[in-house]
């Protein structure tokens, strides 16, 4: 679902993760009121920020 209000263009990509991890990500994203995609974006951004050289 794309709108003119999005700050950047999102691309559809696939990543492969274990079923258990997917279940955990899905539950936590729901708790945060986010889509899985946006939740994973947030996790990855935090990871890169913490692991900057």
Protein Blocks (a to p, Z undefined) as FASTA:
>chain_A
ZZfkbfbdcddddddddfklmmmmmmmmmmnopafklmmmmmmmmmmmmmcZZ
